[in-house]
């Protein structure tokens, strides 16, 4: 069943489902719920031994084409609280459901510390130091498009963990000691891993590469990596010879040594594009598809992603 927000009317059957679910008894074992698996990773570290974490979106499914199901609403109903990125990163109707069920929630990008770390999708067209306090300027600021892949920033991950930690203590004050212990362990482990990744990246910082999906700004900015482009049109089965030729020329002209693909894209087409060049094919997983939820899953996710960069960018040029 699709749950869709219409500005003028809301599907009657959708409302009926919500009302019926709201009448069902709450399960004894409540959870933390999110739609993004990497946010679930962070939550699992702080909630270890306290409560469980549920990720609504099934493995291998992108948020862009996912429709909420009655089972998802049940998970929200039985939750301690819901973790949202906010700014419509989740399906529009999700917030309506949360409000209807009167569930607590966190909207991460509304938090001051996280808001200060956000990156624009395109060049910010406003110099905030020069703006005047006018309605027009406020409107423009509020309509800047930000990159919502915030879990790829170790800084924002730590801020998110802090926010989850605070919410858990508010809801479960008797578990404060364990919550504090989990948070301190997560912070300590994340800082140690950050140093490891930085050391591993020393030899690849100046290497140039292409990505399929412009989703890695936070990770690349934080670790000072150098992507030289991404494909606005994903190469696929119906990609014409001319488009493939243009992509190939981009790789050669910009002296990229690696092109990264992702689980949801057709990796075979990459072999056609790079055939006869010195460009290597790499693989990036921005969602941790193969990583199960556990107290260490966010650390495993960051380490896996960093190793995927290193694996392709460290190959000597000319070697396949």
C-alpha positions in Angstrom: 0.0 0.0 0.0 1.4 3.4 -0.9 1.0 6.2 1.6 1.1 9.5 -0.2 0.6 13.0 1.0 -1.8 15.1 -1.1 -1.9 18.8 -0.2 -5.7 18.9 -0.7 -6.9 15.5 0.5 -5.5 12.4 2.2 -6.4 8.9 1.1 -9.2 7.7 3.3 -7.9 4.1 3.5 -4.5 5.4 4.7 -6.2 7.2 7.6 -8.2 4.1 8.4 -5.1 2.0 8.6 -3.4 4.5 10.9 -6.5 4.7 13.2 -6.8 0.9 13.4 -3.1 0.5 14.2 -3.3 3.1 16.9 -6.0 1.0 18.6 -3.7 -2.0 18.8 -1.8 -2.7 22.0 1.8 -1.6 22.2 4.3 -4.4 22.3 6.4 -4.8 25.5 9.7 -4.5 23.7 9.8 -1.0 22.2 12.5 0.1 19.8 14.3 2.9 18.1 13.1 3.3 14.5 14.7 5.0 11.5 14.5 4.7 7.7 18.2 4.9 7.1 20.4 1.9 7.9 23.6 3.9 8.8 21.5 5.9 11.3 20.4 2.6 12.7 24.1 1.7 13.1 24.8 4.8 15.2 21.6 4.1 17.3 22.6 0.5 17.9 25.9 1.6 19.4 24.2 3.8 22.0 21.3 1.5 22.6 23.3 -1.7 23.1 21.9 -3.7 26.0 19.1 -1.1 26.4 16.6 -1.4 23.6 16.6 -2.7 20.0 16.8 -0.8 16.7 14.5 -1.2 13.7 15.4 0.1 10.2 12.2 0.4 8.1 13.7 0.4 4.7 14.6 -3.2 3.6 18.2 -4.0 2.6 18.9 -3.1 -1.0 16.0 -0.6 -1.2 16.6 3.0 -1.8 14.5 5.6 0.1 13.7 7.4 -3.2 11.3 4.6 -4.4 10.1 3.2 -1.1 6.5 3.4 0.0 5.5 2.9 3.7 3.6 -0.3 4.6 1.2 -1.0 7.4 3.9 -3.1 9.1 6.2 0.0 9.0 3.5 2.0 10.8 3.3 -0.8 13.4 7.0 -0.5 14.0 6.6 3.3 14.5 3.7 2.7 16.9 5.8 0.3 19.0 8.9 2.6 19.1 10.5 4.5 21.9 11.3 7.2 19.4 12.0 7.7 15.7 15.2 9.1 14.2 14.6 11.4 11.2 17.1 13.3 9.1 14.4 15.8 8.3 13.8 18.3 5.5 11.8 15.7 3.5 14.8 13.3 3.4 12.2 10.7 4.5 8.8 10.1 2.8 6.7 13.3 3.3 3.8 11.4 5.0 6.1 9.8 7.7 6.0 12.9 9.9 2.2 12.9 9.7 2.1 9.3 10.9 4.5 10.0 13.8 2.4 13.0 14.9 -0.8 11.0 14.7 0.6 8.2 16.8 2.0 10.8 19.2 5.5 9.3 19.1 8.7 11.1 20.2 11.1 11.8 17.4 14.5 13.4 16.7 14.9 15.5 13.5 18.7 15.6 13.2 19.2 18.5 10.8 17.1 20.8 13.0 19.8 20.5 15.8 22.1 23.5 15.9 25.4 21.6 16.0 24.4 19.5 13.0 22.9 22.4 11.1 26.3 24.1 11.3 28.0 21.1 9.6 25.6 20.7 6.6 26.9 20.9 3.1 25.0 22.4 0.2 24.0 20.2 -2.8 25.3 23.0 -5.1 27.3 26.1 -4.4 25.6 28.2 -1.8 24.6 31.4 -3.5 24.3 33.5 -0.4 27.1 35.1 1.6 25.6 34.9 5.1 28.0 37.5 6.4 26.6 40.1 4.0 22.9 39.4 4.3 20.4 41.8 5.8 17.6 40.7 7.9 14.9 40.8 5.2 12.1 38.4 4.4 13.6 37.8 1.0 17.0 36.8 2.3 15.4 34.5 5.0 13.4 32.8 2.3 16.5 32.2 0.2 18.4 30.8 3.2 15.6 28.4 4.0 15.4 27.2 0.5 19.1 26.2 0.1 19.3 22.5 -0.9 21.5 20.6 1.5 23.1 17.2 1.1 21.1 14.8 3.2 23.7 11.9 3.3 24.8 13.2 6.8 25.8 9.7 8.1 28.8 9.9 5.9 30.3 12.6 8.1 32.1 11.2 11.2 31.6 14.6 12.8 27.8 14.5 12.3 27.7 10.8 13.3 29.2 11.8 16.7 26.7 14.7 17.1 23.9 12.3 16.2 25.1 9.8 18.8 25.1 12.6 21.4 21.5 13.5 20.5 20.4 9.8 20.6 22.2 9.5 24.0 20.3 12.5 25.4 17.0 11.2 24.1 17.5 7.7 25.6 18.4 9.2 29.0 15.3 11.3 28.9 13.1 8.3 28.2 15.0 5.7 30.3 16.7 7.6 33.2 17.2 4.3 35.1 19.5 3.2 32.3 21.6 6.3 32.4 24.9 4.6 33.5 24.8 2.1 30.7 23.7 4.7 28.1 26.7 6.9 29.2 29.0 3.9 29.0 27.9 3.0 25.5 28.3 6.6 24.3 31.8 7.0 25.7 32.8 3.7 24.1 31.4 4.8 20.8 33.1 8.2 20.9 36.4 6.7 21.9 36.3 4.0 19.2 35.2 6.5 16.5 38.1 8.8 17.3 40.5 5.9 17.1 39.1 4.7 13.8 39.2 8.3 12.5 43.0 8.3 13.1 43.4 5.0 11.4 41.4 6.1 8.3 43.4 9.4 8.1 46.7 7.4 8.1 45.4 5.0 5.4 44.4 7.9 3.2 47.8 9.7 3.3 48.9 8.0 0.0 45.6 8.5 -1.9 44.6 12.0 -1.0 45.8 13.5 -4.3 44.4 10.6 -6.5 41.6 11.6 -8.9 38.5 9.5 -9.4 34.9 9.5 -10.7 31.8 8.4 -8.8 28.4 7.3 -10.1 26.4 9.0 -7.4 27.1 12.4 -5.9 26.5 11.3 -2.4 29.9 11.4 -0.7 30.5 15.1 -0.1 30.6 14.8 3.7 33.1 11.9 3.7 35.2 13.4 0.9 35.3 16.9 2.5 36.1 15.5 5.9 39.0 13.4 4.6 40.1 15.8 1.9 39.6 13.4 -1.0 39.5 14.6 -4.7 36.6 13.4 -6.8 36.8 15.0 -10.3 33.2 14.3 -11.3 30.1 12.2 -11.2 27.6 11.0 -13.7 24.4 13.0 -13.9 23.0 10.3 -16.1 23.7 6.9 -14.8 25.1 4.6 -17.5 22.8 1.7 -18.0 21.5 -0.9 -20.5 20.0 1.7 -22.8 23.0 4.0 -22.8 24.0 4.9 -26.3 27.5 4.6 -27.8 27.8 8.4 -27.9 27.1 8.8 -24.2 29.6 6.0 -23.3 32.2 7.8 -25.5 31.6 11.1 -23.7 31.9 9.4 -20.3 35.1 7.7 -21.4 36.6 11.0 -22.5 35.7 12.6 -19.2 37.6 10.0 -17.3 40.7 10.3 -19.6 40.6 14.2 -19.8 40.4 14.5 -16.0 43.1 11.9 -15.4 40.9 9.8 -13.2 42.5 6.5 -12.1 39.4 5.0 -10.7 35.6 5.0 -11.3 33.4 3.8 -8.4 30.1 2.0 -8.8 27.5 1.1 -6.2 25.2 -1.9 -5.5 22.2 -0.5 -7.3 24.0 0.3 -10.5 24.9 -1.9 -13.5 28.6 -2.5 -12.9 29.0 -4.4 -16.2 28.7 -1.2 -18.2 31.8 0.2 -16.4 33.9 -2.5 -18.1 32.8 -1.2 -21.5 33.7 2.4 -20.5 37.1 1.7 -19.2 38.2 -0.9 -21.7 41.6 0.0 -23.1 42.2 2.8 -20.5 44.3 2.8 -17.3 41.2 3.5 -15.2 40.3 0.9 -12.6 36.8 -0.1 -11.4 36.0 0.3 -7.7 33.0 -0.3 -5.5 31.4 1.9 -2.8 28.6 1.0 -0.5 27.1 4.2 1.1 24.5 2.3 3.1 26.4 -0.6 4.5 24.1 -3.1 2.7 26.1 -6.2 3.9 26.6 -5.0 7.5 24.2 -6.3 10.1 23.0 -4.0 13.0 25.2 -4.3 16.0 27.0 -2.1 18.6 30.0 -1.9 16.2 28.2 -1.6 12.9 28.9 2.1 12.3 32.6 1.6 12.9 32.6 -1.4 10.5 30.7 0.7 8.0 33.2 3.6 8.0 36.1 1.2 7.9 34.6 -0.7 5.0 33.9 2.5 3.0 37.5 3.8 3.6 39.0 0.5 2.5 36.9 0.6 -0.7 38.5 3.9 -1.6 42.0 2.7 -0.7 41.6 -0.6 -2.6 41.0 1.2 -5.9 43.1 4.3 -5.5 46.2 2.5 -4.3 46.5 0.3 -7.4 49.5 1.5 -9.5 48.4 3.1 -12.7 48.5 0.8 -15.7 47.9 -2.3 -13.6 44.4 -4.0 -14.0 
